[in-house]
Every structure is written in structure tokens, then in C-alpha cells.
Amino acid sequence: MKIGCHVSIAGGIDNSVVRAGELGCNTMQIFSKNASTWREKILKKDEVESFRGNLKNSNINPVFIHTSYLINLASPSDELYFKSINAFLEEMKRADLLLPDPYLIIHPGAHTGAGEEYGIQRIIRALNIILEKSADLNLKTMILLEDTAGSGTHLGYTFYQLKRMIEGAKDRKRIGICFDTCHAFAAGYDLSHLEGIEQTLEEIDKYVGLERLKVIHLNDSKFPLDSRKDRHMHIGKGYIGLEGFRVLVNHKYLKDLPFILETPKNDEKDDLININLVKSLVALGDGSLVRM
């Protein structure tokens, strides 16, 4: 299986590949900059070369970059809106610079009181600006819209909303989705059992198309179904539970996709514990479970 986690870029982005390898990852996710600030640290040539070299010498593929949490493509404030668009384009440039097959994951945005329809149209406009400008720059990064928990005024908490955003884009082939299990559960999709997972996948296929699904954020939920609270939990320690994850990682439509953990990091061993637990849930060809 393809299993990894979100890895720190502390001390240089090239160090992330080493950290991921030590955890036994064969896929991973990173930020390309400090996610809580607008400031862009220029990626030095030797750092980029070291990152790409480390990646080439590893078995880690694909790699996903998550955008800064400050970006809001649904903002009614023109200042923040265009600042977000420009920041997103800069992150696309960084993704292209770092990765042979670049993916950039983003939470679609929050309308902050302007209304859901307004926010969706705002996101569509932003995506079209970004797609046009990135095409002019010959950037090949694929944009992955991530489903959200629907907390506050955040959009993208249903797959129908993601469908609307994608359908409004003029260059749809450059847009896919990232499926976050905690977010989906918090938004009302019951992933704790087979029937609920089947229904969720049917909805993804109906509105978005399973072929657009490129990566799964594998996270348990600290709060109950339909809580609208985005609080990730260790695998099997939340309301989705181990049985739900057992079904998810063995499902015929999901098992060959990359799984990225964004579970809490209270201890340096937490990622390793969660990764090994997920691996133990994977069935062999005869239906028996892998023994760790």
C-alpha cells in the first residue's frame, strides 16, 4: 500500500524526505513554506537539488504539498481574495520546482458570511484565474480540492459543492480532489461501517468521479458524526473507529491510492504507531491480515 504522513520541513525542505524514510513512508505530504504566514522563504538552488536528490534515491512517490491555511479563495474581501490567488500561484511555482509530478492540496475557502452561493462563485472565479495564469507559466501542478468539515462558513463540505467548483472551471483536467476522512465524517458522511463508506463513495463518483480522487487524508475524528468540528484523532481512537479504517484501506476503489496521515503529533513516535497500525489493517490476497 501507499502510506505516509504529513512531514515537517524544519531545518530545510530536503530533510522531510529523510524523516519520511525513517518512518517507513512510501508517500508523504509537506508544506513548501511556513503555513501560518504569508511570507515566502525563497527556496535555494542547493536545497531544491538536495530535496530532489533525496526523493530520487527514495521509494517515496507521490509527494503532495498542502497550501498555507491563510489562503481563502472564497473571501469577499478583494484584498484577501487577490492576495490568496497570488499566494496560491506562488505555491504552484514551488510545487513545480520541487516535484516531478506536482500536486497541490487546498481547502476551497470560507465565505465569512457572504453566503454559500457567493462563496462558490468566488472560488470558481479564483480557480479560473489561477488555471489561466499557471498555464501561461507552463506550470504542470494539479490542484486538489479537499473536502472540509463544514465548520463555520467553510465550503466544500459536500461532494456536490466540490462538483460545482470543478464544473465551473474552464480547465477541469487540472483539478482533482483530496478525500479527508475526518472532515467527511464531521460533515455527516458515516465512514464507521461498510454501508456508510459505500454510500459515500457512490456520492463521490456521482458528483465528482472517482477518477478525480488522487489522495486520501486518513484521520479519525475526535467528535461524533455530523459535528462540523475539524478535530483529527489517532487511527481507531476516534468516532470512525478501527472497523471503518479496515474497510477504507482494503476497499477496491481506494486500496491502491496514497493514504496520508494527519493525526496528532503529541509524541515523536505517534506517526510511526499510526502508520504501523494502518499497515496491520491491510488484508493479503487471501483476505487475511498482514502480520506486523
C-alpha positions as CSV (number, residue, x, y, z in Angstrom):
1,M,0.0,0.0,0.0
2,K,0.9,3.7,-0.3
3,I,1.1,5.0,3.2
4,G,2.7,8.1,4.6
5,C,2.1,11.2,6.7
6,H,2.5,14.9,6.8
7,V,6.2,15.5,7.4
8,S,7.9,18.5,8.9
9,I,10.3,20.6,6.7
10,A,12.1,22.0,9.8
11,G,15.8,22.6,9.1
12,G,15.3,22.6,5.3
13,I,12.7,21.1,3.0
14,D,15.2,18.4,1.9
15,N,15.1,17.0,5.5
16,S,11.5,16.0,5.0
17,V,12.4,13.1,2.7
18,V,14.8,11.7,5.3
19,R,12.2,12.0,8.0
20,A,9.6,10.2,5.9
21,G,12.0,7.4,5.1
22,E,12.8,6.8,8.7
23,L,9.0,6.4,9.4
24,G,8.7,3.8,6.6
25,C,6.7,6.1,4.4
26,N,6.4,5.5,0.6
27,T,4.4,8.6,0.1
28,M,4.2,11.9,2.0
29,Q,2.8,15.4,2.4
30,I,4.6,18.6,3.2
31,F,4.2,22.3,3.3
32,S,6.5,24.1,1.0
33,K,6.7,27.1,3.4
34,N,5.6,28.2,6.9
35,A,1.8,27.5,6.6
36,S,0.9,30.2,9.1
37,T,2.5,33.2,7.5
38,W,2.2,34.9,4.1
39,R,6.0,35.4,4.0
40,E,7.7,33.2,1.4
41,K,11.1,31.8,2.2
42,I,13.0,31.6,-1.1
43,L,14.0,28.1,-1.9
44,K,17.7,28.0,-2.5
45,K,19.0,26.1,-5.5
46,D,21.1,23.7,-3.4
47,E,18.2,23.0,-1.1
48,V,15.9,22.2,-4.1
49,E,18.6,20.0,-5.6
50,S,19.1,18.2,-2.3
51,F,15.4,17.6,-1.9
52,R,15.0,16.2,-5.5
53,G,18.1,14.1,-5.0
54,N,16.8,12.6,-1.7
55,L,13.5,12.0,-3.3
56,K,15.0,10.2,-6.4
57,N,17.1,8.0,-4.1
58,S,14.0,7.0,-2.0
59,N,10.9,5.0,-2.7
60,I,8.7,7.9,-1.8
61,N,6.2,8.7,-4.5
62,P,3.9,10.6,-5.0
63,V,4.5,13.7,-2.8
64,F,1.8,16.1,-2.0
65,I,2.1,19.7,-1.0
66,H,-0.5,21.4,1.2
67,T,-1.1,25.1,0.8
68,S,-0.9,27.7,3.5
69,Y,-4.0,27.8,5.7
70,L,-4.2,31.6,5.2
71,I,-5.3,31.3,1.6
72,N,-9.1,31.9,1.2
73,L,-10.3,31.7,-2.4
74,A,-13.9,32.4,-1.3
75,S,-13.1,35.6,0.6
76,P,-15.5,38.6,0.0
77,S,-12.6,40.9,0.7
78,D,-10.9,41.8,-2.5
79,E,-7.6,42.5,-0.7
80,L,-7.5,39.0,0.8
81,Y,-9.0,37.4,-2.3
82,F,-6.3,38.5,-4.7
83,K,-3.6,38.1,-2.1
84,S,-4.8,34.5,-1.8
85,I,-4.8,34.0,-5.6
86,N,-1.2,35.3,-5.8
87,A,-0.1,33.2,-2.9
88,F,-1.6,30.1,-4.5
89,L,0.2,30.8,-7.7
90,E,3.5,31.1,-5.8
91,E,2.9,27.8,-4.2
92,M,2.2,26.2,-7.6
93,K,5.6,27.5,-8.7
94,R,7.3,25.9,-5.7
95,A,5.5,22.6,-6.3
96,D,6.7,22.6,-9.9
97,L,10.2,23.4,-8.8
98,L,10.3,20.6,-6.2
99,L,8.3,17.7,-7.7
100,P,8.4,15.8,-11.0
101,D,4.6,15.1,-10.6
102,P,3.4,18.0,-8.5
103,Y,0.1,18.1,-6.6
104,L,-1.1,21.0,-4.5
105,I,-3.9,20.4,-1.9
106,I,-6.1,23.3,-0.8
107,H,-9.2,23.8,1.4
108,P,-11.6,25.6,-1.1
109,G,-12.3,28.6,1.2
110,A,-14.8,30.2,3.6
111,H,-17.4,32.8,2.6
112,T,-17.2,34.5,6.0
113,G,-20.9,35.5,6.0
114,A,-21.3,36.4,2.3
115,G,-23.3,33.3,1.6
116,E,-22.6,29.8,0.2
117,E,-23.5,30.6,-3.4
118,Y,-21.5,33.8,-3.4
119,G,-18.5,31.8,-2.0
120,I,-18.8,29.0,-4.6
121,Q,-18.8,31.5,-7.4
122,R,-15.9,33.3,-5.9
123,I,-13.9,30.1,-5.7
124,I,-14.8,29.3,-9.4
125,R,-13.5,32.7,-10.5
126,A,-10.3,32.3,-8.5
127,L,-9.7,28.8,-9.9
128,N,-10.1,30.1,-13.5
129,I,-7.7,33.0,-12.8
130,I,-5.2,30.5,-11.3
131,L,-5.6,28.0,-14.1
132,E,-5.1,30.6,-16.8
133,K,-2.1,32.3,-15.2
134,S,-0.4,28.9,-14.4
135,A,-0.9,27.7,-18.0
136,D,0.8,30.9,-19.2
137,L,3.7,30.0,-16.9
138,N,3.7,26.4,-18.2
139,L,3.1,25.1,-14.7
140,K,2.0,21.4,-14.5
141,T,0.8,21.3,-10.9
142,M,-2.5,19.6,-10.4
143,I,-4.9,21.3,-8.0
144,L,-6.6,19.0,-5.4
145,L,-9.7,20.4,-3.7
146,E,-10.0,18.9,-0.2
147,D,-13.4,18.2,1.3
148,T,-14.0,20.1,4.6
149,A,-15.8,19.5,7.9
150,G,-18.1,22.5,7.2
151,S,-17.2,24.3,10.3
152,G,-18.0,28.0,10.4
153,T,-18.5,29.2,6.8
154,H,-16.1,26.8,5.2
155,L,-17.2,25.5,1.8
156,G,-16.6,22.1,0.2
157,Y,-18.3,20.0,3.0
158,T,-20.3,18.1,0.4
159,F,-19.2,16.5,-2.8
160,Y,-21.9,18.3,-4.6
161,Q,-20.3,21.6,-3.6
162,L,-16.9,20.3,-4.9
163,K,-18.7,19.3,-8.2
164,R,-20.0,22.9,-8.6
165,M,-16.5,24.3,-8.2
166,I,-14.9,21.8,-10.6
167,E,-17.7,22.2,-13.2
168,G,-17.2,26.0,-13.2
169,A,-13.5,25.6,-14.1
170,K,-12.6,26.0,-17.7
171,D,-9.6,23.6,-17.5
172,R,-11.1,20.7,-15.4
173,K,-8.5,18.2,-16.3
174,R,-6.1,20.0,-14.0
175,I,-8.3,19.7,-10.9
176,G,-8.8,16.6,-8.7
177,I,-9.8,16.0,-5.1
178,C,-8.3,15.0,-1.8
179,F,-10.7,13.0,0.4
180,D,-10.2,13.7,4.2
181,T,-11.9,11.0,6.3
182,C,-12.2,13.1,9.5
183,H,-13.7,16.1,7.5
184,A,-16.2,13.9,5.7
185,F,-17.3,12.2,9.0
186,A,-17.7,15.6,10.7
187,A,-19.7,16.8,7.7
188,G,-22.2,13.8,8.0
189,Y,-20.7,11.0,5.9
190,D,-20.7,7.9,8.1
191,L,-17.4,6.1,7.5
192,S,-17.6,3.9,10.6
193,H,-19.0,0.9,8.6
194,L,-19.2,-0.6,5.2
195,E,-22.6,0.7,4.2
196,G,-21.8,4.3,5.0
197,I,-18.5,4.0,3.2
198,E,-20.2,2.6,0.1
199,Q,-22.8,5.4,0.1
200,T,-20.0,8.0,0.4
201,L,-18.0,6.6,-2.5
202,E,-21.2,6.4,-4.6
203,E,-21.7,10.1,-3.9
204,I,-18.1,10.9,-4.8
205,D,-18.5,9.0,-8.0
206,K,-21.8,10.6,-8.8
207,Y,-20.8,14.2,-8.3
208,V,-17.0,14.3,-8.9
209,G,-16.0,11.0,-10.4
210,L,-13.7,8.5,-8.6
211,E,-11.1,9.1,-11.3
212,R,-10.5,12.6,-9.8
213,L,-9.7,11.2,-6.4
214,K,-5.9,11.3,-6.1
215,V,-5.2,11.0,-2.3
216,I,-6.9,10.2,1.0
217,H,-6.2,12.0,4.2
218,L,-6.6,9.2,6.7
219,N,-7.7,10.7,10.0
220,D,-10.0,9.6,12.8
221,S,-12.5,12.1,14.2
222,K,-12.4,13.4,17.8
223,F,-16.1,14.4,17.6
224,P,-19.2,12.5,16.6
225,L,-20.8,12.2,13.2
226,D,-22.1,15.5,11.7
227,S,-20.4,17.5,14.4
228,R,-19.0,20.0,11.9
229,K,-15.8,20.1,14.0
230,D,-12.5,19.6,12.3
231,R,-10.5,17.8,15.0
232,H,-8.3,14.9,13.9
233,M,-7.7,11.9,16.1
234,H,-5.3,8.9,16.1
235,I,-6.5,6.0,14.0
236,G,-9.0,3.9,15.8
237,K,-9.1,6.3,18.8
238,G,-12.0,8.4,17.5
239,Y,-15.6,8.0,16.3
240,I,-14.8,6.4,12.9
241,G,-13.0,3.5,14.7
242,L,-10.8,0.7,13.5
243,E,-13.5,-1.2,11.6
244,G,-14.2,1.9,9.4
245,F,-10.5,2.2,8.6
246,R,-10.2,-1.5,7.9
247,V,-12.9,-1.2,5.3
248,L,-11.4,2.0,3.8
249,V,-7.8,0.7,3.4
250,N,-9.0,-2.5,1.8
251,H,-11.7,-1.1,-0.4
252,K,-11.3,-1.9,-4.1
253,Y,-11.7,1.7,-5.2
254,L,-9.3,3.1,-2.5
255,K,-6.6,0.5,-1.7
256,D,-4.2,1.5,-4.4
257,L,-4.4,5.2,-3.7
258,P,-1.9,7.1,-1.5
259,F,-3.0,7.4,2.2
260,I,-1.6,10.4,4.1
261,L,-2.0,10.6,7.9
262,E,-2.5,13.9,9.5
263,T,-3.1,12.5,13.0
264,P,-2.0,14.3,16.2
265,K,1.8,14.5,17.0
266,N,1.9,14.6,20.7
267,D,5.0,12.3,20.7
268,E,7.7,11.7,18.2
269,K,6.6,8.1,17.9
270,D,2.9,8.9,17.2
271,D,3.3,8.9,13.4
272,L,5.1,5.5,13.4
273,I,2.5,4.0,15.7
274,N,-0.4,5.2,13.4
275,I,1.4,4.1,10.2
276,N,2.1,0.6,11.6
277,L,-1.5,0.3,12.8
278,V,-2.8,1.2,9.3
279,K,-0.4,-1.3,7.7
280,S,-1.8,-4.0,10.1
281,L,-5.3,-3.4,8.8
282,V,-4.4,-4.3,5.2
283,A,-5.6,-7.7,4.0
284,L,-3.4,-10.0,2.0
285,G,-4.7,-11.5,-1.3
286,D,-6.4,-14.4,0.6
287,G,-8.3,-12.0,2.9
288,S,-6.1,-12.5,5.9
289,L,-4.5,-9.5,7.6
290,V,-0.8,-8.5,7.3
291,R,1.1,-9.5,10.5
292,M,3.3,-6.8,11.8
